[in-house]
Amino acid sequence: MTSKIAINGQRLWQSLMDLARIGATPKGGNARLALTALDGQGRDLVCGWMREAGLSVTVDRVGNIFGRRSGRNDALPPVMTGSHIDTQPTGGKFDGCFGVLAGLEVMRTLNDHGVTTEAPLELAIWTNEEGTRFVPVMMGSGVFAGIFPLETALSATDVDGKRVADELQAIGYAGAAEVGGRQVGAYFEAHIEQGPVLEAADNVIGVVTGSLGLRWYDVTVTGMEAHAGPTPMPLRRDALFGATHVMQEVVRIANDFAPHGRGTVGVVNIHPGSRNVIPGAVKFSVDLRHEDADKLAGMDARFRAACEALAQGKTTGARLDVKIEDVQYFPPTPFARELVDHVRGEAMARGYSHQDIVTGAGHDAVYMASVTPTAMIFVPCKDGISHNEVEDARPEHLEAGANVLLGAMVAQAGA
């Protein structure tokens, strides 16, 4: 039935552009960090639209927002969709926002056509998904799913020492509802891909089958700083020279575990950071990812072996102290087959080119998959660029993704 109903693509696009005015940047992006006054303005705007669409709006204690559309049987657990509207400091107009406003457009379209689902529908706006101002990332969905305690989130502070609890109060979104602890029938999340795969294949819909597992580490390599002139090369304990061997091994590991292996060194700090001093200490981040838990464990073992070889002097000939700190671990997360089939089936029914894909980025859907059947819908973004002011997406692709979301949600909720 829903394949005969189409969302209003122009209305979806206009909503995205209206929201993008709040925190607009000179280069056409958005800076609307979590729990700032601008985030509060964005929340107010979208909540107003939710109420205009007839949704009953509630806010929980971590600031998550839920807009509920009644079904014929409100005793059934809701079929939920959602994402986030907070951004990176130099973010785009579509990351997260598309998922929220696509969900809103689903509700508006069902209203336009007088369709009532059997189960109720809900639209969620999750707090602090980006983790730019406050950590942990994906804060609101993480507390909702029981990944970490509410107090951990509320007591988190930004670089200025401002607490989440106080900033929620300041923008008027310190809700009274308890966080989580209730049944959700299913969860769908629409999102731009944030990568180049769909665009390269000229496909409109990514049927997301699951999420890559992730391991984050901080590594500190310690040698001995010394004068760059008088110290002969064989007598050096150069921390940077040693660290670069591990950094290159991170990339080799990912290539050896292709096609789903990922390996990234994103942050490097060198001490003392002087032109004519041999580096005495280097601290750097390591990010390893794979869709298979056993292969991710194999990548982890290779990485640790490389660090051990460096420490023993087998890599550079100089013994160095190597410390590994485990920062975060997300296991690979397969999405629910029934919901994935709904997404694929709706893409086929509407004639959209599509392909199966895994997500390499963290999303609220990853946490929600631990408490309810979950699936995601991807649409292409220009040049695969995201977390950037030039982030862009074609209106017709966004419309297609929202149409697939509409059909998948109704298929699950019953019409």
C-alpha angles and dihedrals in degrees: 000000000000092000085074091054121074129192120239102261094188091053091049092050093047091051090052091050093046092052090046091062088071105083094000115176128213092252093055100264136104138259105188105142121195117281096000120130088261091055087052091053091049091050091049092052096049094042088053090054091048092054091046087056090055097255120146107231126213131173125207129213095271091049099258110153124215126190112194128202112195122238132202088266109036090178088075118091111260127256101233136200131176151118135185141287100202114105144201117266088259098025134148137246098254112042105108093342092080091057093050096046094042087056090049090049090053089057093046092049093050088051091050091054098038094241119159117190124217094237121042120258126224135196117206130199107195122212122243100350093160096055090210098128099023134024141251099061119229085029102165097046090042093058091042090054093045094246092133134003124273091237091057089059097042093049095048114117136205126227090279093053095252113150126227091233092056095044091051088055092047094057095038099249103111093121129198100223118104115251114250122322092125134098122262116192096209140335129220126183126191117202144158109260096242088209139071103250101098095042092048090052092042091235124147102204130043112204099209111214097181149315131278116249115243138209121187124193139176112214126195119193114191125193128142128291113225140158111291093219109048097035113092116224097245091054097052128110094200109183094192094050089052094044092054090060090059091044091055091046089056089060093044091052092053092049091049090054095049143183096031099023117112128185126178139170104197106164129042126177120184126199128240090002098206125144096232100035124091105237111259098188136017125188118191141165125241125200119190123179139176137156093229119071095211093049091047087053088051090052090050091052092050091050094050091047090054091052091049092050090052092049092052093051094248093122105046103006091248123098112236132180110245121190122186120198117191106222106175142349129197115179118224107276120209113200124231111283094217092053093043087053090053090054094046092044093051092049089052094046091054094044097243118154107243146166139191113260139170123225117239093187129078115254136174086251089070091062093040090055088069092063106029142013106283141188138171136215120210129198125188124267123204112275088346090278122152137151084048134102091240092059107137142173134185116254092228091054092050089049091051092050091050090049091053090048090052093052095043094049093048091046089056097040096042125234 
